[in-house]
Amino acid sequence: MIKAPKFSRLRNAAKKLRTLARDNSAIALTEFAFAAPITLSMGMLGTETAYFAISHMQMSQIAMQVADNASRVGDSALAAQVVTEQDINGTFVGAERLGESYDIFENGRIIISSLQVNDDGGQWIAWQRCRGAKMKDSKYGSEGTGANGNGFKGMGEPTKPVTASDGTAVIFVELYYTYDHITPFELFGEKEFQYEAAFNIRDVRDLSGLQQTNPVSPVARCNQYTKDLN
């Protein structure tokens, strides 16, 4: 009689163990605990890949848009359009709006060059304007490159360079951008995007250079490496 409660407790304990052994209510939670890191990692890798591809496309579009806009600006009321520093600054502002979510001028740099024909019939960079904090210069030369002679062949692919025709100009844009990852995975590392775009000017333009406005507009000189217009 004294041992009965002890055996009863043992039977109850054995019953609970059997019930626990048959209990599968936490299997899904356990499986999720194992699968969640893998699923989350794959999702972030997919997100990073998509963002990388979209960033490439966006930088290409910005380069083309800047070249297109800079080729259209000018005072159309005159026989030969006069292009001002303010016009070029406005083009940079347009690029800033397009690349706002990418901090385009914090992480990159845009270089606008006017490719024209010099007095000797060769190619030269008549003027050049830049904006962006990235320490990058034009790989084709600075303003004034090719001013004399025929040594400068143009801009773009060396085997098939872009050239300007006499009496007109080509707006050539270089865009450099340092890609910044958005997930903890540095899947692509620190990549530098490089894009170029060129458009012939749309109308008859005063090719003597950029003019100033009154009041004076900031000049986006290429010896300045800043995200802001000074």
N, C-alpha and C positions, 0 to 999 in steps of 0.2 A: 504493500500500500504506500509505502514511503517513496518507492522508486517510480511509481506511475507518473507523477508530474514531470520527472526527468525525461522519461521516454516520450512523453507527450511533447515536450519542448524539442526533443531531437527530431520527432516526426514532423513537427511544424517547420523546423529549420530545413529539413530535407525537401519538404514540399515547396518551400519558397525558392530553394536552389533550383529545383526542377522547373518551376514557373519562370524563373529568371533565365534559365537556359533556353527556354522556348520563346522568350520575348525578343522580337525583332523590330521593335518600334523605333530604335535609335540607329538602325542601319543606314537610313538615308542621310541622317545628320553626319554620321561618320564618313560616309562616302563623299559628302559635300566638303567636309574638312580636308580630305585628301585632294579632291578635284578642283576646289576653288582657286588655289594658287596657280595651277596650270591654266585654267580657263581665264583667269584674270590676266595672266602674263600674255597669253595668246591674243586676248582682246586689246591689250595695250600695244603689242607689236603690230597688230593690224591697224590700229589708230595711228601709230607713228609712221607706218608705211604710207597710209593714205594722206596724212598731212605733208609728208615729204614730197609726194607726187603733186599735190595741190599747190604747194609752195613753188615748185618748179614752174608750173603752169602760170601762176600769178606773176612771178618775176618776168617771165617771157612776155606776158600781156602788158605789164607796166612799161617795159622797154619799148615795145611797139607803140604804145599809147603816147609816151613822151616824144618819140621821134615824129609821130604823126602830128601831134599838137604843135611842136616846135616848127614844123614845116609849114604850118598854116597861119601862124601869128603874124601880125603886122598891121599897119594903118592902111586899110584898103581904100581910103579916100584919096590917096595920092597915086600918081601914075606908077611909081616904083615904091613898093611897100617899105616903110621904115620899121625896123624891128628894134625894140628898146630893151633895156635891162629889165624893166618891169614885165615885159612880155615873157621873157625867159624865167623870171622868178615865178610868174603865174603858172608856167608849165611845171616847175618843180613843186608848187603847191598842189597841183592836180595829181602828181605822182605820190605826194604825201598822203592825200586822201585815199588813193587806190591802195596804198601799202600801209595804211594806218594800223591794221591788226598785226602787221609783221614788223613794226618799228623800222620801216624801210631806211630812214636816214640815221637811225641809231646803230643799226647792224649792217648797213650797206652804203653804197655810194653810186651816184649817177653822174655820168660825164656826157655833156652835150657838145659836139664839135660841128663847126660849119666847114665842110670840105668844099673848096673852090679851086678855080684855075688861076695860077699866078701869072705874072707878066711875061714869063718865059714859056707859057703854055703847059707848065707842069702842074701837079697837084699840090695844094697846101692847106693847112688848117688855119683859116682866116681868123676865127675866134673860138674860144672854148670856155665853157662854164661848168662848174662842178658843185655838187652838194652832197654831204654825207660825212659821218664821223669815221668811216672805215678808211684806213690808211692805204689808199690805192690811187695810182695815177694811170692815165691812159697808156696802154701798151703801144700806141701808135705815135706818141709824141705829144708835146704840149702846144699851146697856141703859138703860131708862127713857124711850125715845122714845115719845111718845104717851100718857104717863101721865095726862094730863088732856085732856078735851074729845074731839072727834071728828075732829080734823084729820088724824090718821094713819089712812090707809085700809087698811093691811095690808102684806103683803110679796109679792114676785113681780111678775108682769106688771102694769104700771100700769092697763091696760085691764080686767084681770080679776084683781085681787089675791087672795091667799090670806088668809082671815080666820078667826078663832077664834069659836066659839059661847060663849055665857054658861055658866059653870060648867065649862069644859073648856079645853084649850090645844092649840095646833099647834106641833110642833117643826119649826122651819125651819132648814135647813142650807145654808150657802154654802161652796163649795169653790173655791179658786183655786190653780192649779198652773202653774209655768213649765216648759214642755217643754224637755228637753235631748236633742239629737240623739245618736245612737250610732254614726254613721259620719262620715267627714270631710266629707261633703256636707251643708251646712246647707240642705237642700231646703225646709224650712218656716220657717226662721229661728227666732227666739226667740218662740214662741207662748205665750200665756197661756190656759190652759183655765179656763172658768168653768162650774160646774154647781151647780144648786140642787135641793133635794128637801124635801118637806114631808110629815109624817105626823101625824095626830091622835093624841093620847095614848090608850092602850088601855084604861086603867082610871080609876076615880075617883082624882084626885090632889090632894094638898095643894098649892094654888096660891100659897101665901104666899112661896115662893121656895126656893132650894136650902139644905139644912141641912148643918151640919158634923158630922164624926164625931169619935170619941175613940179614938185620938189624931187630931189635926187633919190633914186631908188638904190637899194643895196646891190652890190656887185658880187655875184657868187664866184669868186676867184678860186682857181684850182690849187692855190697854195694854202687854202684854208681847209681844215678837216673838222667840220662841225655839222651837227644835224640841223642847225638853225641858220636862217638867212641873217647875216650881219649888216 
